[in-house]
């Protein structure tokens, strides 16, 4: 596993953490890794996304790559306002996205359509398209093991972890993002948490659409290895990244 670290700042979420920031339904993470900046998803509002980034002192002009997990607006609606600021990151999105969406983005910047697993940057991978509601997750190789970030995990969060482990060898240091478990029964949640343990997931940060009951059960099971991933939380895995 690469001797790298990652700094993840949650810049859009419906779950609160930093009281200075605005909450709204959706998810986005500002990722600093090996001298690069990647934005994973763009939340459901460009104004909230940009306001939160400004409050946190994060410069959108530094974003080199945007990875969109899936087509739902709470993960994509912040994109155009971000592009209107003049940034021109490469946008990686599932091939299944509507052609009209791709065309609109291509007016402003380069688009790369993802179907199969792909290495986006050295040590940064997409799982490729998964599921009926087509979605990709992000994998980052660190000195502590791989970090997996999901948007909503519509294809199933356990399935996405297994896919990530088939792409990158090594331990799973941390999984965060939306796990889409709201409405799951307690027994289903117990089985999923057991799968996390059997897959060797060391730390978890369930958020966004995971559901309050599921989040509380992960917190109880993981204890100090449960990391609150509300908006404004900064999580460092592995060595502190440098610019």
VOBA-761452 format. One record per residue (C-alpha): x negated, y, z; residue in three letters; chain. Coordinates in steps of 0.1 Angstrom, whole numbers, plus 5000, padded with zeros to 4 digits. Each point is the difference from the previous one (the first is absolute). Last residue first. Example, Ala and Ser with C-alpha at 12.3 -4.5 7.8 and 13.67 -1.06 7.14 Angstrom:
<atoms>
{{4863, 4989, 5071}, SER, A}
{{5014, 4966, 5007}, ALA, A}
</atoms>
This chain:
<atoms>
{{4991, 5205, 4991}, UNK, A}
{{4995, 4978, 5030}, UNK, A}
{{5021, 4970, 5011}, UNK, A}
{{5000, 4990, 5037}, UNK, A}
{{4987, 4964, 5001}, UNK, A}
{{5028, 4974, 5001}, UNK, A}
{{5037, 5008, 5002}, UNK, A}
{{5009, 5036, 5008}, UNK, A}
{{5037, 5009, 5006}, UNK, A}
{{5012, 5036, 5000}, UNK, A}
{{5037, 5005, 5010}, UNK, A}
{{5016, 5031, 4986}, UNK, A}
{{5033, 4983, 4991}, UNK, A}
{{5006, 4968, 5020}, UNK, A}
{{4976, 4971, 4998}, UNK, A}
{{4999, 4989, 5036}, UNK, A}
{{4973, 4974, 5002}, UNK, A}
{{5007, 4965, 5015}, UNK, A}
{{4967, 4984, 5009}, UNK, A}
{{5003, 5012, 5036}, UNK, A}
{{5031, 4978, 5004}, UNK, A}
{{5004, 4978, 4969}, UNK, A}
{{5030, 4980, 5010}, UNK, A}
{{5019, 5027, 5018}, UNK, A}
{{4993, 5026, 4974}, UNK, A}
{{5010, 4976, 4972}, UNK, A}
{{5033, 4994, 5018}, UNK, A}
{{5006, 5037, 5005}, UNK, A}
{{4993, 5007, 4963}, UNK, A}
{{5024, 4972, 4990}, UNK, A}
{{5027, 5014, 5022}, UNK, A}
{{4995, 5035, 4987}, UNK, A}
{{5001, 4991, 4963}, UNK, A}
{{4972, 4995, 4976}, UNK, A}
{{5012, 5027, 4976}, UNK, A}
{{4973, 5026, 5009}, UNK, A}
{{4975, 4984, 5023}, UNK, A}
{{4981, 4968, 5010}, UNK, A}
{{4965, 5008, 5011}, UNK, A}
{{4983, 4966, 5006}, UNK, A}
{{4966, 4988, 5012}, UNK, A}
{{4982, 4966, 4997}, UNK, A}
{{5019, 4983, 4973}, UNK, A}
{{4987, 4964, 5000}, UNK, A}
{{5025, 4985, 4975}, UNK, A}
{{5012, 4978, 5029}, UNK, A}
{{5006, 5031, 5021}, UNK, A}
{{5019, 5018, 4973}, UNK, A}
{{5020, 4968, 4993}, UNK, A}
{{5010, 4999, 5037}, UNK, A}
{{5012, 5036, 4997}, UNK, A}
{{5021, 4989, 4970}, UNK, A}
{{5014, 4971, 5019}, UNK, A}
{{5009, 5021, 5030}, UNK, A}
{{5016, 5025, 4977}, UNK, A}
{{5022, 4973, 4984}, UNK, A}
{{5010, 4988, 5035}, UNK, A}
{{5009, 5036, 5010}, UNK, A}
{{5022, 5004, 4970}, UNK, A}
{{4990, 5023, 4971}, UNK, A}
{{5021, 5032, 4997}, UNK, A}
{{4970, 5023, 4996}, UNK, A}
{{4971, 4979, 4988}, UNK, A}
{{4988, 5021, 4970}, UNK, A}
{{4963, 4999, 5010}, UNK, A}
{{4992, 5036, 4994}, UNK, A}
{{4964, 5010, 5004}, UNK, A}
{{4971, 4984, 5018}, UNK, A}
{{4979, 4968, 5001}, UNK, A}
{{4966, 4999, 5017}, UNK, A}
{{4968, 4979, 5002}, UNK, A}
{{5010, 4972, 4977}, UNK, A}
{{4970, 4977, 5000}, UNK, A}
{{4980, 4990, 4969}, UNK, A}
{{5003, 4994, 4963}, UNK, A}
{{5019, 5025, 4978}, UNK, A}
{{5025, 4990, 4973}, UNK, A}
{{5016, 4970, 5015}, UNK, A}
{{5001, 5017, 5034}, UNK, A}
{{5019, 5029, 4984}, UNK, A}
{{5026, 4976, 4987}, UNK, A}
{{5004, 4984, 5034}, UNK, A}
{{5005, 5035, 5015}, UNK, A}
{{5026, 5008, 4973}, UNK, A}
{{5019, 4968, 5007}, UNK, A}
{{5000, 5008, 5037}, UNK, A}
{{5014, 5035, 4993}, UNK, A}
{{5028, 4987, 4978}, UNK, A}
{{5006, 5011, 4964}, UNK, A}
{{5016, 5032, 5013}, UNK, A}
{{4968, 5008, 5019}, UNK, A}
{{5012, 5036, 5005}, UNK, A}
{{4968, 5020, 4992}, UNK, A}
{{4974, 4975, 5011}, UNK, A}
{{4964, 5007, 5011}, UNK, A}
{{4975, 4971, 5005}, UNK, A}
{{4967, 5005, 5017}, UNK, A}
{{4974, 4973, 4994}, UNK, A}
{{4974, 4990, 5025}, UNK, A}
{{4980, 5018, 5027}, UNK, A}
{{4973, 5013, 4977}, UNK, A}
{{5027, 5012, 4976}, UNK, A}
{{5016, 4989, 4968}, UNK, A}
{{5031, 5020, 4991}, UNK, A}
{{5032, 4983, 4986}, UNK, A}
{{5030, 5019, 4987}, UNK, A}
{{5035, 4985, 4994}, UNK, A}
{{5019, 4998, 4968}, UNK, A}
{{5038, 4998, 4996}, UNK, A}
{{5026, 4988, 4976}, UNK, A}
{{5035, 4997, 5015}, UNK, A}
{{5002, 4964, 4988}, UNK, A}
{{4966, 4993, 5015}, UNK, A}
{{4963, 5007, 4994}, UNK, A}
{{4980, 5021, 4977}, UNK, A}
{{4962, 5002, 5005}, UNK, A}
{{4984, 4996, 5033}, UNK, A}
{{4982, 5033, 4995}, UNK, A}
{{4963, 5002, 5010}, UNK, A}
{{4975, 5024, 5016}, UNK, A}
{{4965, 4987, 5007}, UNK, A}
{{4985, 5018, 4970}, UNK, A}
{{5028, 5021, 4986}, UNK, A}
{{5033, 4988, 4985}, UNK, A}
{{4992, 4963, 4999}, UNK, A}
{{5030, 4984, 4984}, UNK, A}
{{5025, 4973, 5008}, UNK, A}
{{5023, 4994, 4970}, UNK, A}
{{5028, 5023, 4987}, UNK, A}
{{4987, 5035, 5006}, UNK, A}
{{5006, 5029, 4976}, UNK, A}
{{4974, 5028, 5001}, UNK, A}
{{5012, 5035, 4997}, UNK, A}
{{4978, 5030, 4992}, UNK, A}
{{5013, 5035, 5009}, UNK, A}
{{5026, 5027, 4995}, UNK, A}
{{5021, 4990, 4969}, UNK, A}
{{4991, 4964, 5009}, UNK, A}
{{5022, 5004, 5032}, UNK, A}
{{5031, 5007, 4979}, UNK, A}
{{4993, 4972, 4976}, UNK, A}
{{4995, 4975, 5028}, UNK, A}
{{5034, 5009, 5016}, UNK, A}
{{5018, 4998, 4966}, UNK, A}
{{4984, 4966, 4993}, UNK, A}
{{5016, 4986, 5032}, UNK, A}
{{4975, 4984, 5024}, UNK, A}
{{4995, 4963, 4993}, UNK, A}
{{4963, 5005, 4992}, UNK, A}
{{4995, 5007, 5037}, UNK, A}
{{4983, 5034, 5007}, UNK, A}
{{4964, 5012, 5002}, UNK, A}
{{4998, 5038, 4996}, UNK, A}
{{4966, 5015, 4992}, UNK, A}
{{4997, 5033, 5019}, UNK, A}
{{5005, 5033, 4982}, UNK, A}
{{5007, 5026, 5026}, UNK, A}
{{5015, 5032, 4987}, UNK, A}
{{5024, 5008, 5028}, UNK, A}
{{5028, 4988, 4977}, UNK, A}
{{4986, 4965, 5004}, UNK, A}
{{5009, 5000, 5037}, UNK, A}
{{5035, 5013, 4993}, UNK, A}
{{5003, 4972, 4974}, UNK, A}
{{4990, 4972, 5024}, UNK, A}
{{5021, 5007, 5031}, UNK, A}
{{5030, 4981, 4986}, UNK, A}
{{4980, 4967, 4997}, UNK, A}
{{5002, 4981, 5033}, UNK, A}
{{5034, 5011, 5013}, UNK, A}
{{5011, 5000, 4964}, UNK, A}
{{4998, 4962, 4995}, UNK, A}
{{4977, 4990, 4970}, UNK, A}
{{4975, 4979, 5018}, UNK, A}
{{4965, 5001, 5016}, UNK, A}
{{4987, 5032, 4983}, UNK, A}
{{4962, 5003, 5002}, UNK, A}
{{4986, 5035, 4996}, UNK, A}
{{4963, 5004, 4992}, UNK, A}
{{4975, 5028, 5002}, UNK, A}
{{5016, 5021, 5028}, UNK, A}
{{4976, 5027, 5010}, UNK, A}
{{5022, 5028, 4986}, UNK, A}
{{5026, 4989, 5025}, UNK, A}
{{4979, 5014, 5028}, UNK, A}
{{5008, 4986, 5035}, UNK, A}
{{4999, 5025, 5029}, UNK, A}
{{5027, 4981, 5019}, UNK, A}
{{5025, 5028, 4999}, UNK, A}
{{4993, 5004, 4962}, UNK, A}
{{5006, 4963, 4995}, UNK, A}
{{5033, 5002, 5018}, UNK, A}
{{5011, 5030, 4979}, UNK, A}
{{4990, 4982, 4968}, UNK, A}
{{5020, 4969, 5008}, UNK, A}
{{5029, 5019, 5014}, UNK, A}
{{5002, 5022, 4968}, UNK, A}
{{4995, 4969, 4977}, UNK, A}
{{5029, 4981, 5016}, UNK, A}
{{5007, 4963, 5001}, UNK, A}
{{4965, 4987, 5008}, UNK, A}
{{4970, 5001, 4976}, UNK, A}
{{4988, 4964, 4999}, UNK, A}
{{4964, 4990, 5008}, UNK, A}
{{4977, 5030, 4996}, UNK, A}
{{4964, 4991, 4993}, UNK, A}
{{4970, 5021, 5009}, UNK, A}
{{4965, 4988, 4992}, UNK, A}
{{4966, 5003, 5019}, UNK, A}
{{5001, 4964, 5012}, UNK, A}
{{5036, 5001, 5010}, UNK, A}
{{5023, 5028, 5011}, UNK, A}
{{5037, 4991, 4997}, UNK, A}
{{5029, 5024, 5002}, UNK, A}
{{5031, 4978, 5007}, UNK, A}
{{5036, 5006, 4988}, UNK, A}
{{5033, 4987, 5012}, UNK, A}
{{5037, 5008, 4998}, UNK, A}
{{5030, 5014, 5020}, UNK, A}
{{4990, 5034, 5014}, UNK, A}
{{4979, 5012, 5029}, UNK, A}
{{4984, 5034, 5002}, UNK, A}
{{4966, 5005, 5017}, UNK, A}
{{4989, 5020, 5030}, UNK, A}
{{5014, 4973, 5024}, UNK, A}
{{4974, 4975, 4988}, UNK, A}
{{5015, 4965, 5003}, UNK, A}
{{5035, 4998, 4985}, UNK, A}
{{5014, 4972, 4979}, UNK, A}
{{5017, 5010, 4967}, UNK, A}
{{4966, 5001, 4985}, UNK, A}
{{4977, 5022, 4978}, UNK, A}
{{4964, 5009, 5006}, UNK, A}
{{4988, 4968, 5018}, UNK, A}
{{4962, 5005, 5001}, UNK, A}
{{4979, 4970, 4992}, UNK, A}
{{4962, 5001, 5005}, UNK, A}
{{4982, 4970, 4985}, UNK, A}
{{4967, 4984, 5008}, UNK, A}
{{4974, 4983, 4978}, UNK, A}
{{4975, 4971, 5005}, UNK, A}
{{5018, 4980, 4973}, UNK, A}
{{5013, 4965, 5009}, UNK, A}
</atoms>
